[in-house]
């Protein structure tokens, strides 16, 4: 698989100004400026849309964070996608709790790029903490609750999942009730200039944590 265009796009997630995730209605002020007669060159860097010599691709990003103890498992998921409805961009934000993480890891590949920060902080014994980022060429099934930009919380068996989409942050956090685990996956910074973060902090024994980010493309 040729990963260079995809990684260039991943870099653009962190470095290109875009209003799509800013304010309660991120797309309200785009309606008068987005029209089919605009040239591809003008739209080439619009978040969620990639123009190459092979055509036009639309993409999204999916975060899945999971905490497993000897007694229970809690998983939180968040999807951000851009769809085109009647020649206008539409941002889809979906959140879901208690889904299962992927059974197989993403395929490994040698890539060149920037804009991804992965952090693991472990204290204790018998722990397993993993950060994964992968690129998928097929569109995942969009499930979960469709929500507007904003902040949401869900209390699960092991802790609290927080989802937030604002002008300088889009992502999820999973906090354990005892304060020993913090998982985060997010796009951060003004205009998301700080790129993609996967943060995995564990204090305790016998805990398993997993952060998965999937960047997917579809034509």
N, C-alpha and C positions, 0 to 999 in steps of 0.2 A: 504493500500500500504506500502510495506517495503521501507522506505526512507533511511535506513542506508547506503547501497552501493552508492546511489545517492549522499548523502551528503559527503561521503568520496571522491567521484569524484569531487564534487564542491570544496572541500578543495584543491584537487590536482590542480585545475585550478590556484590557487593562490600560490602554493608552490613548484611546480616541474619544473625544468628547461626544456625548450623546444625551439627548433629553429623554430617552425612552423610559427611564426608570425614575424620573424625578416628579414628585408631587402625587396627590391622590389619583389624578387622571393623567398618567404620564404622556398620553398621546393626544390630549385635547388640542394643543396648539399646533399640531402637525397637520391637521385635516386640510387646511387651506394651502399647504405647501407640498403635499405629497400627491402626485398625479402621474398617470401612466406616460404622459408625454415627456417627463424628465429623462434626460440622457443617463445611460448606465454609468458614465463617468462621474456624474453628480451624486449617484446613489451607491457607488461602489463601496463606500466605507460606512454605510448605514449599519448600525448594530443589528445583527440578525440576518444580514444579507451579504453574500460574497459573490462577486462577479469575476469569472476567470475566462480563459479562452474556450473552455468547454461548456460554458453556459452560466446560469445563475443558480446558486444554492442558497437555501435558507437553513438556519441552524438554531439550536437551542442548547440549554445547559441543564443538567440534572444533578442535584446533590442528594446523597443518601448517607446518613450517619446512624451507626448502630452500637449499642452498649449491651454486653452480655455478662451476666453473673451466674453463679451456680444455681440461683433460684429463678431467674427470669431473663427476658430479652426485651429491649425497647428499641424501635427503629423509627426514624423520622425521615421524610423525603420531601423534596421541593423541586418543581419543574418551572423553568422560565423559557418561554418559547415565543417566537414572533410569527404570526400568521398574517396573511393578506386577505382582507375581506372587502370586496367591492373596491379594489384598487387602493385600499387604505391599510396602513399597518395596524395590527391589533396585538397587544401584549397579553399573553396568557400566563397567569401565575397560579400554580396549583400546589397544594400542600396535602400531605398524607402521613398518617401515623400508623405504626405497627405493621409496616410492610416488611417483607423479607429482603435482605441484601442479596446481591447477585451471587450465584453459587460458584462462578468461575471468574478469575481476575481478568482484567483487560489485557490484550496482547501487548507484549513488549516490542519496542522499536527504537532505533537510534534516531533522534530528532535534534534539531537545532532551534533554539528559540529562547524567550524570556517571558517574564510576567507571572511565573508560578512560584509560590513559596509554600513549602511543606515543613511542618514543625511537629516533632514528637518529644514530649517530656514525660519520663517514666520514673516512678518512685514506688518500690515494693518488690515483690517476688511473684513469679508465675503469671505475669501479665503478657498480653499480646496486643500491640497497637499498630495499626496499618493505615497509611494514607495511599490512595490509588487515584490516578487520573488517566482516563482513556478517551479515545476518539472512536465513535461509532458512525458507520455510514448508512445506517437505517434508522428510521424514526421510531422511538419507543412508543408504547401504548400510553397515551396521556390519561392517567387516572388521578383520583384525588379530588379535593374540594377546590373549585374555581373561586378565587378570591381577588379582590382589588388590591392595589398597592397599599401598603400599610404595615401594621405589626400585629402578630397573632401568637397566642400561646396555647399549648396543650399539655395537660398533666397526665403522665403515663405511670406505669408500674414502678419505674426506676427513677424518674425525674421529670423535668420540664423541657419541652421542645419549644423554642422560640423562632418564629419566622418573621423576617422583616424585609421590606422593599421600600427604599427611599431614594433621595437624590444622590447619596454618596455611599449606599450600602445595599447589597442584595444577597441574602443568604440565610442560613439556619444555624442555630446553636442548640446543643443538647446538654443540659446540666443535670447531673445526678442529684438526688435529694439530699445526700450526705455531703455534698460539696467536693467529693473526691475525683470526679470526672467532669471534664469540659471538652466537648467536641464542637468544632466550628468549621464551616465551609462557606466562603463568601467571595464576592467581588467587592472591592473596598476603595475608598478614597474619593476625592473630588473628581467627578466624571469617571470614576472607577480607575483612576490612573495608577493605583497601587496594585492592580492586577488581582489574581486569584490566590486565595489563602486556604490551606488545609491545616487546621490546628488540632492536636491530639494530646491532651494533658490527663495523666492518670496518676493517682496516689492511692495505693491499696495493694491487695494481693488477689491473685486469681481472677483478674478482670480481662475481658476481651473487648476491644474497641476497633471500629472500622469506619473510615471516611472514604467514600467513593464519589468522584466527580466524573460525569460522562458528558462529553461535548459531542453532539451528534449533528449529522448533516443529512439533508434530504433534498432531492431535486423536484 
